Structures are given as C-alpha cells and as structure tokens.
Amino acid sequence: MDVIDFVEKALNIRSFYHKILAGNIANAETPHYKEKDIDFQKELEKQLSGATAFDVIEKAENEGISSLDGNTVNMEYQMVKLNENSMLYSALVHLISKKFSIMRYIINEGRR
C-alpha cells in the first residue's frame, strides 16, 4: 500500500467524522438525541482491508451523565473533537501535498 492510498482512506474517514460531529452539534438541544461517534483506528483498519461502510457508535450516556431530556451531547466536548478532527484533516492534506510536491520535483528533475 502506498502513502497516497493510505492518506486517501484516512481523509475519507476524517471527512465522514466531521459530518458526524457536525450532526451532534446541530442536535445538541434535540430531546432524546444520542451522541454519535466512530472509532477512527478501527475504521482505518477496516478501510485498509477493503471495507467501504463505516460503523457509527451511538452513545446512550455521555460519561455517565445524561440530560433531563435524554440528550447525550456535550457541546464543549464536541467542539474540541471537531477542532481536533479539523487539525488532523489539515495535517493529512499537508502530507499528501508534500508527497505530490516531491513527485513533481522528481519528474521535473528527470527531464533535465
């Protein structure tokens, strides 16, 4: 497996996770809404072995605390996770950008 394929799969998972987190934030005040999450490492292993679907985890309780309306979303924690996911997504984009820059350099040097 090459770096490009690995990063592509990781970016797909990060993008999907962003949608999950955004959904949690959008539903932070929806009664009986259960926070959703994924296990990034497990999803990456599945994607690398050829799986195409993601397993979404629905949390019945948030760290042992559930609000009176049954909603399990902790808005502050979701914002932290969203920020972390965005930074990791950006790092992967930077990595693949560097990989392409190196490939472009090698191609251009080969022409000389």
C-alpha positions in Angstrom: 0.0 0.0 0.0 1.3 3.4 -0.9 1.1 6.6 1.0 -1.4 8.2 -1.3 -3.9 5.3 -0.8 -3.4 5.4 2.9 -3.9 9.2 3.1 -7.0 8.9 0.9 -8.6 6.5 3.2 -7.7 8.5 6.3 -9.1 11.7 4.7 -12.4 9.9 3.8 -12.8 8.8 7.4 -11.9 12.3 8.8 -14.4 13.8 6.4 -17.1 11.4 7.5 -16.3 12.0 11.1 -16.6 15.8 10.5 -20.2 15.1 9.4 -20.9 13.0 12.5 -19.6 15.7 14.8 -21.4 18.5 13.0 -24.6 16.4 13.3 -24.0 16.1 17.1 -23.5 19.8 17.4 -26.6 20.6 15.4 -28.6 18.3 17.6 -27.2 19.4 20.9 -30.6 20.6 22.1 -32.7 17.9 20.4 -34.6 15.9 23.1 -33.6 12.2 23.2 -30.8 12.7 20.6 -27.9 10.2 21.2 -24.4 11.4 20.5 -22.7 9.6 17.6 -19.1 8.7 17.3 -16.7 6.5 15.4 -13.5 4.7 16.4 -11.0 6.2 13.9 -8.4 3.5 14.3 -10.9 0.7 13.8 -12.4 2.4 10.8 -8.9 2.9 9.3 -8.1 -0.7 9.7 -11.4 -1.7 8.1 -10.9 0.7 5.2 -7.3 -0.6 4.6 -8.7 -4.1 4.4 -11.2 -3.2 1.8 -14.4 -2.3 3.7 -16.5 0.6 2.4 -19.0 1.2 5.2 -18.5 3.0 8.5 -19.7 1.8 11.9 -21.3 4.6 13.8 -21.4 4.3 17.6 -24.5 5.7 19.3 -23.8 6.7 22.9 -26.6 6.1 25.4 -24.8 8.2 28.0 -22.1 10.8 27.9 -19.5 10.0 30.6 -22.2 8.7 32.9 -24.3 11.9 32.5 -27.5 12.2 30.5 -29.5 15.4 30.4 -33.1 15.5 31.7 -34.4 15.4 28.1 -32.3 12.3 27.3 -29.9 14.1 25.0 -26.3 12.8 25.5 -24.4 15.5 23.5 -21.7 17.5 25.5 -21.4 20.6 23.3 -18.0 21.6 24.6 -16.5 18.2 24.1 -18.0 18.0 20.6 -16.4 21.4 19.7 -13.0 20.1 20.9 -13.4 16.9 18.9 -14.4 18.9 15.8 -11.4 21.2 16.2 -9.0 18.2 16.7 -10.5 16.4 13.6 -10.1 19.5 11.5 -6.5 19.8 12.5 -5.8 16.2 11.7 -7.6 16.5 8.4 -5.4 19.5 7.6 -2.3 17.6 8.6 -3.2 14.8 6.2 -3.8 17.3 3.4 -0.4 18.9 4.1 1.2 15.4 4.0 -0.3 14.5 0.6 0.5 17.9 -0.7 4.2 17.4 0.2 4.1 13.9 -1.4 2.8 15.4 -4.6 5.5 18.2 -4.5 8.2 15.6 -4.1 6.8 13.6 -7.1 6.6 16.7 -9.2 10.2 17.6 -8.3 11.4 14.1 -9.3 9.5 14.2 -12.6 10.9 17.7 -13.4 14.5 16.7 -12.5 14.1 13.6 -14.7 13.5 15.8 -17.7 16.8 17.6 -17.3 
